[in-house]
Amino acid sequence: MAKKRIVVYTSEDCTPCEEVAELLQQGRVSNPDIDKVELVDIGTDEGFARFTKEVLSKNDGAVPSAYLDGKRCLIEVLEDDTIYFNCSPAAPEGISSPPEAGAPDAAAPSAPPDEPPAPQS
C-alpha cells in the first residue's frame, strides 16, 4: 500500500491542538500507511489562508482537524499516547441519522398498538 501524507490543522490557542501537535512532532502516529504528517497552524496568515481554502470553503471547520486527500479524518488519541487517524468512519450498525424536525422518532412504533378487544356481554 502506498504511504500517504495527512494534513493536520491546529491553533496555538487550542489545548487539544497542543496535545495533538506535541505527539505528532514526536512521531507518535499509529497508522502504518501514513508516512508524513503536515502540521498547519491556522494562527498564521499563511496557515489561515490555507485553512480557509481547503476546509472552511467546504463548510467544515474545527481544530484540531485532519485531512487525507481532501477527506476529513477523525483524530483519536490512543491509550499508549499515539495518534490514530480514522479516515473511514462509519456509523455503527443499527444507528441512523436522527429524524428531521417534526418527524416522529425513529424508535417509536410506526402504528399504534392494537386496541384491546371490546368486552363481550
KOLPA-868802 format. One record per residue: x, y, z of N, C-alpha, C in turn. Coordinates in nm, 2 decimals. Layout:
BEGIN
- n_u	n_v	n_w	ca_u	ca_v	ca_w	c_u	c_v	c_w
- X	Y	Z	X	Y	Z	X	Y	Z $
...
This chain:
BEGIN
- n_u	n_v	n_w	ca_u	ca_v	ca_w	c_u	c_v	c_w
- 0.08	-0.12	0.00	0.00	0.00	0.00	0.09	0.12	0.00 $
- 0.05	0.22	-0.08	0.13	0.35	-0.09	0.12	0.43	0.04 $
- 0.23	0.48	0.08	0.23	0.57	0.20	0.16	0.70	0.17 $
- 0.10	0.76	0.26	0.02	0.89	0.24	0.06	1.00	0.33 $
- 0.03	1.12	0.29	0.06	1.24	0.37	-0.08	1.29	0.42 $
- -0.08	1.32	0.55	-0.20	1.38	0.61	-0.17	1.52	0.65 $
- -0.27	1.61	0.64	-0.26	1.74	0.68	-0.34	1.76	0.81 $
- -0.28	1.82	0.92	-0.34	1.84	1.04	-0.34	1.99	1.07 $
- -0.46	2.05	1.09	-0.48	2.19	1.12	-0.49	2.21	1.27 $
- -0.40	2.30	1.32	-0.40	2.32	1.47	-0.40	2.48	1.49 $
- -0.41	2.51	1.62	-0.40	2.65	1.66	-0.34	2.66	1.79 $
- -0.25	2.76	1.81	-0.18	2.76	1.94	-0.28	2.80	2.06 $
- -0.40	2.85	2.03	-0.49	2.89	2.13	-0.59	2.77	2.17 $
- -0.55	2.65	2.13	-0.64	2.54	2.15	-0.57	2.43	2.23 $
- -0.62	2.39	2.35	-0.55	2.29	2.43	-0.54	2.16	2.36 $
- -0.65	2.10	2.31	-0.64	1.97	2.24	-0.54	1.98	2.12 $
- -0.53	2.09	2.05	-0.44	2.11	1.94	-0.29	2.09	1.99 $
- -0.26	2.15	2.11	-0.13	2.15	2.16	-0.09	2.00	2.19 $
- -0.18	1.92	2.25	-0.15	1.78	2.28	-0.13	1.70	2.15 $
- -0.22	1.72	2.05	-0.20	1.65	1.93	-0.07	1.69	1.86 $
- -0.04	1.82	1.85	0.08	1.87	1.78	0.20	1.81	1.85 $
- 0.20	1.81	1.98	0.32	1.76	2.06	0.34	1.61	2.02 $
- 0.24	1.53	2.03	0.25	1.39	2.00	0.30	1.37	1.85 $
- 0.24	1.45	1.76	0.28	1.43	1.62	0.42	1.47	1.59 $
- 0.47	1.58	1.66	0.61	1.62	1.65	0.70	1.51	1.70 $
- 0.66	1.43	1.79	0.74	1.32	1.85	0.73	1.20	1.76 $
- 0.65	1.21	1.65	0.63	1.09	1.56	0.54	0.98	1.61 $
- 0.45	1.01	1.70	0.37	0.91	1.76	0.24	0.89	1.69 $
- 0.25	0.83	1.57	0.14	0.80	1.48	0.12	0.65	1.47 $
- 0.00	0.61	1.49	-0.03	0.46	1.49	-0.06	0.41	1.35 $
- -0.09	0.49	1.25	-0.13	0.45	1.12	0.00	0.41	1.04 $
- 0.01	0.28	1.00	0.13	0.24	0.93	0.13	0.30	0.78 $
- 0.02	0.34	0.73	0.01	0.38	0.59	0.04	0.54	0.58 $
- 0.05	0.61	0.69	0.08	0.75	0.69	0.23	0.77	0.71 $
- 0.30	0.83	0.61	0.44	0.85	0.62	0.48	0.99	0.64 $
- 0.39	1.08	0.63	0.42	1.22	0.65	0.29	1.29	0.71 $
- 0.32	1.37	0.82	0.21	1.45	0.88	0.26	1.59	0.86 $
- 0.17	1.67	0.80	0.20	1.81	0.78	0.11	1.89	0.88 $
- 0.18	1.96	0.97	0.10	2.05	1.07	0.09	2.19	1.01 $
- -0.03	2.24	1.01	-0.06	2.37	0.96	-0.12	2.45	1.08 $
- -0.05	2.56	1.12	-0.10	2.64	1.23	-0.19	2.75	1.17 $
- -0.32	2.75	1.20	-0.41	2.85	1.15	-0.40	2.98	1.21 $
- -0.31	3.00	1.31	-0.28	3.12	1.37	-0.19	3.21	1.29 $
- -0.13	3.16	1.18	-0.05	3.24	1.09	-0.14	3.28	0.97 $
- -0.10	3.39	0.91	-0.17	3.43	0.79	-0.17	3.32	0.68 $
- -0.06	3.26	0.65	-0.05	3.16	0.55	-0.13	3.04	0.59 $
- -0.12	3.00	0.72	-0.20	2.88	0.76	-0.35	2.90	0.76 $
- -0.39	3.03	0.80	-0.53	3.06	0.80	-0.59	3.06	0.66 $
- -0.51	3.12	0.56	-0.55	3.13	0.42	-0.57	2.98	0.37 $
- -0.48	2.90	0.40	-0.49	2.76	0.36	-0.61	2.69	0.42 $
- -0.63	2.71	0.55	-0.74	2.65	0.62	-0.87	2.70	0.56 $
- -0.88	2.83	0.53	-1.00	2.89	0.46	-1.03	2.82	0.33 $
- -0.92	2.81	0.25	-0.94	2.75	0.11	-0.97	2.60	0.12 $
- -0.90	2.52	0.20	-0.91	2.38	0.20	-1.02	2.32	0.30 $
- -1.06	2.40	0.39	-1.15	2.35	0.50	-1.28	2.43	0.50 $
- -1.27	2.56	0.54	-1.38	2.64	0.56	-1.47	2.66	0.43 $
- -1.40	2.66	0.31	-1.48	2.67	0.19	-1.57	2.54	0.16 $
- -1.54	2.44	0.24	-1.62	2.31	0.22	-1.72	2.30	0.34 $
- -1.75	2.41	0.40	-1.85	2.41	0.51	-1.80	2.32	0.63 $
- -1.68	2.31	0.65	-1.62	2.24	0.76	-1.54	2.34	0.84 $
- -1.49	2.30	0.95	-1.40	2.39	1.02	-1.40	2.37	1.17 $
- -1.30	2.30	1.21	-1.27	2.28	1.35	-1.12	2.25	1.37 $
- -1.07	2.28	1.48	-0.93	2.24	1.51	-0.93	2.17	1.64 $
- -0.85	2.07	1.66	-0.76	2.01	1.56	-0.85	1.93	1.46 $
- -0.80	1.93	1.33	-0.87	1.85	1.23	-0.77	1.80	1.14 $
- -0.80	1.68	1.08	-0.70	1.62	0.99	-0.77	1.58	0.86 $
- -0.69	1.59	0.75	-0.75	1.56	0.61	-0.65	1.48	0.54 $
- -0.70	1.38	0.47	-0.63	1.29	0.38	-0.69	1.29	0.25 $
- -0.62	1.34	0.15	-0.67	1.35	0.01	-0.81	1.43	0.01 $
- -0.81	1.54	0.09	-0.93	1.62	0.10	-1.05	1.57	0.18 $
- -1.03	1.45	0.24	-1.14	1.39	0.32	-1.10	1.40	0.47 $
- -1.20	1.44	0.54	-1.18	1.46	0.69	-1.16	1.33	0.76 $
- -1.06	1.33	0.85	-1.03	1.21	0.93	-1.06	1.24	1.08 $
- -1.10	1.14	1.15	-1.11	1.16	1.30	-0.98	1.14	1.36 $
- -0.95	1.22	1.46	-0.82	1.22	1.53	-0.85	1.15	1.66 $
- -0.78	1.03	1.68	-0.80	0.96	1.81	-0.67	0.95	1.88 $
- -0.67	0.99	2.01	-0.55	0.97	2.09	-0.57	0.84	2.17 $
- -0.48	0.74	2.14	-0.50	0.61	2.20	-0.43	0.61	2.34 $
- -0.46	0.50	2.41	-0.41	0.48	2.55	-0.26	0.49	2.56 $
- -0.19	0.45	2.45	-0.04	0.45	2.46	0.01	0.58	2.41 $
- -0.07	0.69	2.41	-0.03	0.82	2.37	0.02	0.83	2.22 $
- -0.04	0.75	2.14	-0.02	0.77	1.99	-0.14	0.82	1.93 $
- -0.13	0.88	1.81	-0.24	0.93	1.74	-0.28	0.83	1.63 $
- -0.41	0.81	1.62	-0.46	0.73	1.51	-0.56	0.81	1.43 $
- -0.54	0.82	1.30	-0.62	0.89	1.21	-0.72	0.79	1.15 $
- -0.85	0.81	1.19	-0.96	0.72	1.13	-1.02	0.80	1.02 $
- -0.98	0.76	0.90	-1.02	0.83	0.77	-1.14	0.76	0.70 $
- -1.19	0.66	0.76	-1.31	0.59	0.71	-1.41	0.57	0.81 $
- -1.46	0.67	0.88	-1.55	0.65	0.99	-1.69	0.60	0.93 $
- -1.75	0.51	1.00	-1.88	0.46	0.96	-1.96	0.45	1.08 $
- -2.09	0.48	1.07	-2.18	0.47	1.18	-2.20	0.32	1.22 $
- -2.20	0.29	1.35	-2.22	0.15	1.39	-2.35	0.10	1.34 $
- -2.36	-0.03	1.32	-2.49	-0.09	1.27	-2.60	-0.05	1.36 $
- -2.72	-0.03	1.30	-2.83	0.00	1.38	-2.85	0.15	1.41 $
- -2.75	0.23	1.38	-2.75	0.37	1.41	-2.78	0.44	1.27 $
- -2.88	0.52	1.27	-2.91	0.60	1.15	-2.92	0.75	1.19 $
- -2.93	0.83	1.09	-2.94	0.97	1.11	-3.06	1.00	1.20 $
- -3.06	1.11	1.28	-3.18	1.14	1.36	-3.29	1.19	1.26 $
- -3.41	1.17	1.31	-3.53	1.22	1.22	-3.52	1.37	1.21 $
- -3.58	1.41	1.10	-3.59	1.55	1.07	-3.68	1.62	1.18 $
- -3.67	1.75	1.19	-3.75	1.82	1.29	-3.90	1.80	1.26 $
- -3.97	1.76	1.36	-4.12	1.74	1.34	-4.15	1.60	1.30 $
- -4.05	1.52	1.26	-4.08	1.38	1.22	-4.09	1.30	1.34 $
- -4.17	1.19	1.33	-4.18	1.10	1.45	-4.04	1.04	1.48 $
- -4.02	1.01	1.61	-3.90	0.94	1.65	-3.88	0.81	1.58 $
- -3.76	0.78	1.53	-3.73	0.66	1.46	-3.76	0.54	1.55 $
- -3.74	0.55	1.68	-3.76	0.44	1.77	-3.91	0.41	1.81 $
- -4.00	0.51	1.77	-4.14	0.49	1.80	-4.20	0.39	1.70 $
- -4.30	0.32	1.75	-4.36	0.22	1.66	-4.43	0.30	1.55 $
- -4.43	0.23	1.43	-4.49	0.30	1.31	-4.64	0.30	1.32 $
- -4.71	0.22	1.39	-4.85	0.22	1.40	-4.89	0.20	1.55 $
- -5.00	0.26	1.59	-5.04	0.24	1.73	-5.07	0.10	1.76 $
- -5.05	0.06	1.89	-5.08	-0.08	1.92	-5.23	-0.11	1.90 $
- -5.26	-0.24	1.88	-5.39	-0.28	1.86	-5.48	-0.25	1.98 $
- -5.60	-0.21	1.96	-5.69	-0.18	2.07	-5.72	-0.31	2.14 $
- -5.74	-0.31	2.27	-5.78	-0.43	2.34	-5.92	-0.47	2.29 $
- -5.95	-0.60	2.29	-6.08	-0.64	2.24	-6.19	-0.58	2.33 $
- -6.30	-0.55	2.27	-6.41	-0.49	2.34	-6.47	-0.60	2.43 $
- -6.51	-0.56	2.55	-6.57	-0.66	2.64	-6.70	-0.72	2.57 $
- -6.72	-0.85	2.59	-6.84	-0.91	2.53	-6.94	-0.93	2.64 $
- -7.07	-0.90	2.61	-7.17	-0.91	2.72	-7.24	-1.04	2.71 $
